[in-house]
Amino acid sequence: MKFKYLFLLAVVCATLHSCQILSTKKYKALLATQDSLKNRTVSLEEQVAALQGDTARLHRQIADLKGNITTLNGQVADLNTKYNDLNNTYTATTSKVNQLSGDLKKREARLKEVEEILRKRDEATNALKDKLQKALLGFQQSGLSVDIRNGKVYVSLTDKLLFPSGSIVIDEKGKAALKQLAVVLNKEADINLSVEGHTDKQKVANLGQIKDNWDLSVLRATSVSRYLTEVEKISPERVTATGKGEFQPIDPGTTADAYAKNRRIEIVLTPKLDELYNLISK
């Protein structure tokens, strides 16, 4: 408003200074100019007010945007922290995976070695079984059998093939069978022998110092072991004698046939697996 009054005062002063008497036409023209200037002044004031409003609004927007920037900067910092944590976790996980992959390769290599050794053992076991069956073919009708169980060769001989009834002394037929067995085993130095004595569950009677079936099974196993080592010259380091008594029957029945099956000597032949044991113990 001050601007308006100053402008009018300037116009009046200019008019008075000119010292001219205005005609009616010029006076009206001057009034029209004055009105136009008033209108323009009002318009300028309105524009100024609008600009001041826009300025205030822009200041508020700028303040809001600065707040958003601060919030976003905080979120970026949090994301950077999480990224670093995830990156560290990824690095540690990758290292662990690489280590486990290396361990897995080593285990797979050892597994292949073990499988190869077991394959060779199975081949050797089957070959040994074939040799024994051929060598002992003449005794299979007299109560001798050869089979494979759990990677071991079992040579089973009935008591009638080896001993007179109730005796621990090997008879001639039994010695002949053991001699044929020893011919094969003396050529197979990597085979260990476990001689197991088995009886039925009938009580022992009239056998002097032999107390029971357990005694009988042990003494029969010892007799066979001594014959193989002392007469057939199989190394004693390869032989183990054990007595199982009546406690591992083939046939749990109580018939005479079941008892006959249970009275036996089993010679368990096991390949030496030092290579396998060394590999597993690594």
Phi, psi and omega in degrees: 000321178303320180300321181296311182295321178297319179298316179297319179297322179295319179297316181297314180299319180296322180293314180294325182292328180290340178056034178250145176269120183283141172282167180300320181296315182290326179297315180297322179296321178295319178297321179295320178297320179298316180296321180296319178296323177299314181297318179296322179298316179299317180298319179296321179296321178295320179295320178299315180298318179296318179295322177297321177296316178298321180298316179296319179296318179295323176299319179295319179297318178299317178299317179297317180296321177298320176297319178297319179298318178299316179298315180296322177299320177296318178295320178298319178297318178297317180295322177297319178296314179296321179299315179299318179297314180295322179296319178295318178297318179298316180298315180295318180295318179299318178298318180295318179298317179298319179295315180295324178296319177296317179297320180297318179298319179296317180295320179297321178296318179294322179299318178297321179296315179298315180299321180294318179296317179295323177299315179297322179298315181296320177297316180294322180295315179294322178294320179295319178301315180298317179299316182293319180297322178291318183291328186253018183304322183289348183254357185289337176278351182256012177107025178246138177220152178232125176212172181246130175223125176054042177078010180237150177265129179250121171255112183253129180235127179291157182298328181294333179286334187251319191232148166294160183304128177071009185256160174246009181261125183288132179272180188294321179296320179296318179297322180297318179294315180295327179295317178295323177296317182295327178302318179287315186291330177292342176268353182242077186292344181267015180252126174265152183240134170240114182266114184249126175265135180229146178230174169275187183259010175285141183294141177285137180225141173058044177244028174065242184279354177285117189281319186201186181298328180295314176303313182299317182294321180294314183293323177293319177297321178294320179300314179295317180298317180295319179299314182295322184274319186275323183265313184267000170062031170284136184302126180300335179296341181269351192247138173231132179251130179222150177245122181261353180059223182262010196267358175228066183289149171282320182236117182283001183290176182243016179277166178298324179293320178295316178299320181296322178295323185284336179277105188199164167246127176247123176256110185265120184256121185237122175297144175290128184243041180302319180299318179292315180298320178296322180292318182292326184281355180293000000 
